[in-house]
Structure formats: structure tokens, C-alpha cells
Amino acid sequence: MTAGRMAELAVAVVLLAAGVFFYRRRDKSDTYGSQGAVILFVIAAILAIHALGLMQYRPSLSELESMQERAR
């Protein structure tokens, strides 16, 4: 894992903690909760997925073989 990805994962953890903080301190008369906290949760999830490389394209063995045949 590169330093950039580790920093991105650290930012995701900080945003997740901030979302929990904002959600827990919401006004008790508010029945819906904090919309800002939910937005922070979504951003933290997207950052964590990107930092962990879960959406990276990894070609299958057959795709690699066909690319090698085309290069010849």
C-alpha cells in the first residue's frame, strides 16, 4: 500500500469518526437524524473503497492471453 493510499484511508477513518460524532450529538427533537452525518458516512465509504483498491480493474487470465495474442 502506497503512502497516498494510506493517507486516503486515514482520511476515510477520520470522516467516519466525524460522522459518528455528528450523528450522536444530534438534537433529540429531530426524528430524522443528521443528514450531514450520513453524507460523511457515504464519503468515508467511497474513500475507503478507493484507498483499498477494491474497484481496480484486474483482467482475467483469458483477457491477458487475448491481449498478448493481439500484440503479436
Summary of the structure (lengths in Angstrom):
residues: 72
radius of gyration: 19.6
end to end distance: 33.4
largest distance: 68.8
contacts: 157
relative contact order: 0.15
helix: 71%
strand: 0%
